[in-house]
Amino acid sequence: MHPHFDLVILDLDGTVLDLYRAGGISPAVQATIAAVQNRSVPVTVGTGRTLDYVRTHVADPLGLRTPVVTAQGAVIGDPVTGRTLRTVPIPLETARRVAAWVEAERHTTAIYFQGADGVRIYQTLGAEDPASAAFYDHVFGEPRTLLPSLLPLLAGVDAAAPLKFIIDNDPVDSPDVAPVLQAHFGKELSITRTHPRLVEGTAPGVDKGQGVLALCQILNIDPQRVLAIGDSDNDIPILKVVGFGVAMGNATPGVKAVARWIAPPLDKDGVAVALHKFVLDP
């Protein structure tokens, strides 16, 4: 007999979302999540995506009502109203130094700000051809504002501090920037590779795991009574802090190493299989 869970937390891309499938979410996964919530077990998401993205694209299909962990843990927000419950931005001086570094190195970069009216996304470089633009629409999100430099956004005493940044870097074609960023900014940022081509930075100590712990505190839930499912290295902190972590069959080796169970892959509805096994039909 498996323990009763008080909360289920799901990663999105590669776990729930299949961007190669029309609609993005499998009907089987959608129906299973609804069945879990009908058992009075709330389901939420822990994602690198923004609160705006969650509200626009997945809150209704998944029936999300519980606060969500977004922007790699930098923002906890209400998926219905958009109200932010917790925001942890990158310190402004650190953000300025990162922006100067990516400009000097000529890396295509997106930077994210949480405002009262939602998330603002700015991108520098990389939108020269339609294929690149389509890729960035997917991974950076939209709408975005294209700028020649990110530095003016961060100048002045009234400048806002950003939530996170994403650098496009494919280590197959060019040197891996993740260890370089770690060497330059490792004490001032949390740095993680979230996609074969993407490296993200958030405030120090901010990751999905810390976001989940903060959410559990808000909801007065014991993290040991939480089930989480993920596939990418940025999900490792979540699987380490919850009571039961599940890796997708398509997960990275690092995720599988810390998981208690490995589900079938995304294209075999691994989330639905795991939720039936551990929540609906334990």
TORTOR-529050 format. One record per residue (C-alpha): residue in three letters; z, x, y. Coordinates in steps of 0.2 Angstrom, whole numbers, plus 5000, padded with zeros to 4 digits. Each point is the difference from the previous one (the first is absolute). Example, Ala and Ser with C-alpha at 12.3 -4.5 7.8 and 13.67 -1.06 7.14 Angstrom:
<sites>
(site ALA; (5039; 5062; 4978))
(site SER; (4997; 5006; 5017))
</sites>
This chain:
<sites>
(site MET; (5000; 5000; 5000))
(site HIS; (4995; 5007; 5017))
(site PRO; (5011; 4998; 5015))
(site HIS; (4997; 4986; 5013))
(site PHE; (4992; 5006; 5015))
(site ASP; (5005; 4994; 5018))
(site LEU; (4984; 5007; 5008))
(site VAL; (4982; 5006; 4995))
(site ILE; (4991; 5013; 5011))
(site LEU; (4982; 5003; 4998))
(site ASP; (4989; 5013; 5007))
(site LEU; (4983; 4994; 5006))
(site ASP; (4985; 5011; 4999))
(site GLY; (4997; 5005; 4982))
(site THR; (5014; 4989; 4993))
(site VAL; (4997; 4982; 5007))
(site LEU; (4984; 5003; 5010))
(site ASP; (4984; 5004; 4992))
(site LEU; (4987; 5003; 5014))
(site TYR; (4986; 5000; 4987))
(site ARG; (5004; 4982; 4995))
(site ALA; (4995; 4985; 5011))
(site GLY; (5015; 4994; 5009))
(site GLY; (5009; 5016; 4996))
(site ILE; (5014; 4991; 4989))
(site SER; (4998; 4995; 4982))
(site PRO; (5003; 4982; 4997))
(site ALA; (5011; 5004; 4986))
(site VAL; (5011; 5011; 5011))
(site GLN; (5001; 4987; 5013))
(site ALA; (5005; 4987; 4988))
(site THR; (5013; 5011; 4992))
(site ILE; (5008; 5004; 5017))
(site ALA; (5001; 4982; 5004))
(site ALA; (5008; 4996; 4983))
(site VAL; (5013; 5014; 5004))
(site GLN; (5004; 4993; 5016))
(site ASN; (5002; 4982; 4992))
(site ARG; (5014; 5008; 4990))
(site SER; (5009; 5004; 5016))
(site VAL; (4996; 5019; 4999))
(site PRO; (4993; 5005; 5017))
(site VAL; (4985; 5011; 5000))
(site THR; (4996; 5012; 5015))
(site VAL; (4989; 5015; 5003))
(site GLY; (5003; 5018; 5004))
(site THR; (4984; 5007; 5007))
(site GLY; (4993; 5013; 5012))
(site ARG; (4990; 4986; 5008))
(site THR; (5005; 4992; 5016))
(site LEU; (5010; 4984; 5003))
(site ASP; (4985; 4993; 5008))
(site TYR; (4989; 5004; 4985))
(site VAL; (5013; 4992; 4988))
(site ARG; (5001; 4984; 5010))
(site THR; (4981; 4998; 5002))
(site HIS; (4995; 5005; 4982))
(site VAL; (5013; 4998; 4987))
(site ALA; (5015; 4989; 5006))
(site ASP; (4992; 4984; 4997))
(site PRO; (4991; 5004; 4983))
(site LEU; (5016; 5008; 4994))
(site GLY; (5011; 4986; 5007))
(site LEU; (5011; 5014; 5009))
(site ARG; (5015; 4993; 5009))
(site THR; (5012; 5015; 4998))
(site PRO; (5000; 5014; 5012))
(site VAL; (4988; 5013; 4996))
(site VAL; (5000; 5020; 5001))
(site THR; (4985; 5006; 5009))
(site ALA; (4993; 5016; 5008))
(site GLN; (5007; 5011; 4986))
(site GLY; (5018; 4993; 5004))
(site ALA; (4999; 5002; 5019))
(site VAL; (5000; 4981; 5003))
(site ILE; (5009; 4986; 4991))
(site GLY; (4993; 4983; 5006))
(site ASP; (4999; 4981; 4997))
(site PRO; (4983; 4997; 4992))
(site VAL; (5000; 4982; 5007))
(site THR; (5005; 5002; 5018))
(site GLY; (4996; 5019; 5003))
(site ARG; (5017; 5003; 5006))
(site THR; (5005; 5018; 4997))
(site LEU; (5018; 5003; 4993))
(site ARG; (5000; 5019; 5000))
(site THR; (4988; 5013; 5007))
(site VAL; (5002; 5019; 4999))
(site PRO; (4986; 5009; 5010))
(site ILE; (4996; 5018; 5000))
(site PRO; (5009; 5009; 5014))
(site LEU; (4988; 5002; 5015))
(site GLU; (5001; 5018; 5002))
(site THR; (4996; 5003; 4982))
(site ALA; (4985; 4987; 5001))
(site ARG; (4993; 5010; 5015))
(site ARG; (5000; 5016; 4990))
(site VAL; (4992; 4992; 4985))
(site ALA; (4987; 4992; 5011))
(site ALA; (4996; 5017; 5008))
(site TRP; (4999; 5008; 4983))
(site VAL; (4988; 4987; 4992))
(site GLU; (4989; 5002; 5016))
(site ALA; (5000; 5019; 4999))
(site GLU; (4995; 4999; 4981))
(site ARG; (4988; 4986; 5003))
(site HIS; (5007; 4988; 4987))
(site THR; (4995; 4982; 5000))
(site THR; (5017; 4991; 5003))
(site ALA; (5007; 4983; 5003))
(site ILE; (5016; 4996; 5010))
(site TYR; (5010; 4984; 4999))
(site PHE; (5011; 4992; 5013))
(site GLN; (5011; 4985; 4997))
(site GLY; (5000; 4989; 5016))
(site ALA; (5007; 4982; 5004))
(site ASP; (4983; 4993; 4997))
(site GLY; (4997; 5009; 4984))
(site VAL; (4993; 5017; 4994))
(site ARG; (4988; 5010; 5010))
(site ILE; (4989; 5013; 4991))
(site TYR; (4991; 5015; 5008))
(site GLN; (4988; 5011; 4991))
(site THR; (4992; 5017; 5006))
(site LEU; (4984; 5007; 4992))
(site GLY; (4991; 4994; 4984))
(site ALA; (4991; 4984; 5004))
(site GLU; (4983; 5008; 5002))
(site ASP; (4991; 4991; 4986))
(site PRO; (5002; 4983; 4992))
(site ALA; (5006; 5006; 4984))
(site SER; (5015; 5009; 5008))
(site ALA; (5003; 4985; 5011))
(site ALA; (5001; 4989; 4985))
(site PHE; (5012; 5012; 4991))
(site TYR; (5011; 5001; 5016))
(site ASP; (5000; 4981; 5002))
(site HIS; (5008; 4999; 4982))
(site VAL; (5012; 5014; 5001))
(site PHE; (5005; 5001; 5018))
(site GLY; (5000; 4981; 5003))
(site GLU; (4992; 4990; 5014))
(site PRO; (4998; 4997; 5015))
(site ARG; (5001; 5018; 5005))
(site THR; (4996; 5009; 5017))
(site LEU; (4990; 5015; 4999))
(site LEU; (5005; 5014; 5011))
(site PRO; (4994; 5018; 5004))
(site SER; (5019; 5006; 4999))
(site LEU; (5016; 4992; 4995))
(site LEU; (5010; 5011; 5013))
(site PRO; (4999; 4988; 5015))
(site LEU; (5008; 4986; 4989))
(site LEU; (5015; 5011; 4999))
(site ALA; (5001; 5007; 5017))
(site GLY; (5013; 4995; 5014))
(site VAL; (5018; 4994; 5000))
(site ASP; (4995; 4982; 4996))
(site ALA; (4989; 5005; 4984))
(site ALA; (5004; 4990; 4984))
(site ALA; (5006; 5010; 4985))
(site PRO; (4988; 4997; 4985))
(site LEU; (5004; 4993; 4983))
(site LYS; (4989; 5011; 4990))
(site PHE; (4984; 5010; 4999))
(site ILE; (4987; 5002; 4986))
(site ILE; (4988; 5015; 4998))
(site ASP; (4984; 4999; 4991))
(site ASN; (5000; 5015; 4988))
(site ASP; (4991; 5002; 4984))
(site PRO; (5007; 5015; 4991))
(site VAL; (4985; 5001; 4989))
(site ASP; (4989; 5004; 5015))
(site SER; (5012; 5009; 5012))
(site PRO; (5017; 5008; 5000))
(site ASP; (5014; 4988; 4996))
(site VAL; (5009; 4997; 5016))
(site ALA; (5016; 4993; 4992))
(site PRO; (5008; 5017; 4997))
(site VAL; (4994; 5006; 5017))
(site LEU; (5008; 4985; 5009))
(site GLN; (5016; 5002; 4989))
(site ALA; (5001; 5018; 5006))
(site HIS; (4997; 4996; 5018))
(site PHE; (5010; 4983; 5001))
(site GLY; (5010; 4998; 4984))
(site LYS; (5017; 5000; 5009))
(site GLU; (4994; 4987; 5013))
(site LEU; (4989; 4988; 4989))
(site SER; (4999; 4992; 4983))
(site ILE; (4983; 5005; 4993))
(site THR; (4992; 4992; 4985))
(site ARG; (4983; 4999; 4992))
(site THR; (4996; 4981; 4998))
(site HIS; (4982; 5001; 4994))
(site PRO; (4988; 5013; 4994))
(site ARG; (4994; 5002; 5018))
(site LEU; (5015; 4995; 5010))
(site VAL; (5016; 5009; 5006))
(site GLU; (5013; 4990; 5010))
(site GLY; (5014; 5005; 5011))
(site THR; (5015; 4990; 5005))
(site ALA; (5017; 5003; 5008))
(site PRO; (5012; 5012; 4991))
(site GLY; (5008; 4991; 4986))
(site VAL; (4989; 4986; 5001))
(site ASP; (4991; 4995; 4983))
(site LYS; (4998; 4984; 4990))
(site GLY; (5016; 5004; 4990))
(site GLN; (5010; 5001; 5016))
(site GLY; (4991; 4984; 5006))
(site VAL; (5005; 4991; 4984))
(site LEU; (5018; 5005; 5002))
(site ALA; (5000; 4994; 5017))
(site LEU; (4993; 4983; 4995))
(site CYS; (5012; 4999; 4986))
(site GLN; (5014; 5002; 5013))
(site ILE; (4992; 4986; 5011))
(site LEU; (4999; 4988; 4985))
(site ASN; (5017; 5005; 4993))
(site ILE; (4992; 5005; 4983))
(site ASP; (5005; 5014; 4988))
(site PRO; (4985; 5012; 4999))
(site GLN; (5005; 5002; 4981))
(site ARG; (4995; 4981; 4998))
(site VAL; (4982; 5003; 5007))
(site LEU; (4984; 5002; 4990))
(site ALA; (4986; 5010; 5009))
(site ILE; (4982; 5004; 4994))
(site GLY; (4989; 5013; 5008))
(site ASP; (4986; 5013; 4997))
(site SER; (4999; 5013; 5013))
(site ASP; (5011; 5015; 5004))
(site ASN; (5007; 4991; 5015))
(site ASP; (5008; 4987; 4988))
(site ILE; (5010; 5013; 4992))
(site PRO; (5015; 4998; 5012))
(site ILE; (5000; 4982; 4996))
(site LEU; (5001; 5002; 4982))
(site LYS; (5014; 5013; 5002))
(site VAL; (5011; 4988; 5010))
(site VAL; (4998; 4983; 4990))
(site GLY; (5008; 4995; 4984))
(site PHE; (4983; 4999; 4990))
(site GLY; (4984; 5008; 5005))
(site VAL; (4983; 4997; 4992))
(site ALA; (4985; 5010; 5002))
(site MET; (4982; 4993; 4999))
(site GLY; (4989; 5007; 4987))
(site ASN; (4989; 5007; 5013))
(site ALA; (5015; 5009; 5009))
(site THR; (5001; 5018; 5004))
(site PRO; (5010; 5011; 4987))
(site GLY; (5014; 5002; 5013))
(site VAL; (5003; 4981; 5000))
(site LYS; (4999; 4998; 4981))
(site ALA; (5013; 5014; 4999))
(site VAL; (5013; 4991; 5009))
(site ALA; (4996; 4982; 4993))
(site ARG; (5010; 4991; 4987))
(site TRP; (4984; 4992; 4993))
(site ILE; (4982; 5002; 5002))
(site ALA; (4989; 4984; 5003))
(site PRO; (4982; 4997; 4996))
(site PRO; (4989; 5006; 5014))
(site LEU; (4994; 4990; 5015))
(site ASP; (4984; 4993; 4992))
(site LYS; (5011; 4994; 4986))
(site ASP; (5012; 4990; 5011))
(site GLY; (5014; 5012; 4997))
(site VAL; (5011; 4992; 5013))
(site ALA; (4998; 4983; 4991))
(site VAL; (5004; 5008; 4983))
(site ALA; (5016; 5009; 5007))
(site LEU; (5007; 4984; 5009))
(site HIS; (4998; 4990; 4984))
(site LYS; (5008; 5013; 4989))
(site PHE; (5015; 5004; 5012))
(site VAL; (5002; 4984; 5010))
(site LEU; (4992; 4985; 4993))
(site ASP; (5001; 5003; 4981))
(site PRO; (5014; 5014; 4998))
</sites>
